[in-house]
Amino acid sequence: MSLLIHKEIELAKAELSQSAQQAGIGAGLLGGAGFLGYFALVLASFAGAFGISDGLDLAVWAGFLCMTGFYLLLAGVLALLGIGRMKKLGPPERTQRSVRANLAWLKHPRRAG
């Protein structure tokens, strides 16, 4: 029985090690994608600012100001949505019930049988 448990633990360790390695590679690839996506957003912002200033016959600074306003508006909307989600969070009720039940059992353990 002990050998079986030992072998199961070894198998679990091997699987977890392989999973962790794959997760690390995936995280690195996602990080690279985010990094390149950030640069694409910066370049698109410059293109948008110059496009606004050229298309609306405004000064270049006005195009950049329009893009800044857009990003500030977007940031405000995201902040409001995030605050709304955070306000809905409550305590971990299932965990609290479980801890209370465990504490009650520890204070007055019931005998099996």
Secondary structure, 3 states (H helix, E strand, C coil): CHHHHHHHHHHHHHHHHHHHHHHHHHHHHHHHHHHHHHHHHHHHHHHHHHHHHHHCCCCHHHHHHHHHHHHHHHHHHHHHHHHHHHHHCCCCHHHHHHHHHHHHHHHCCCCCC
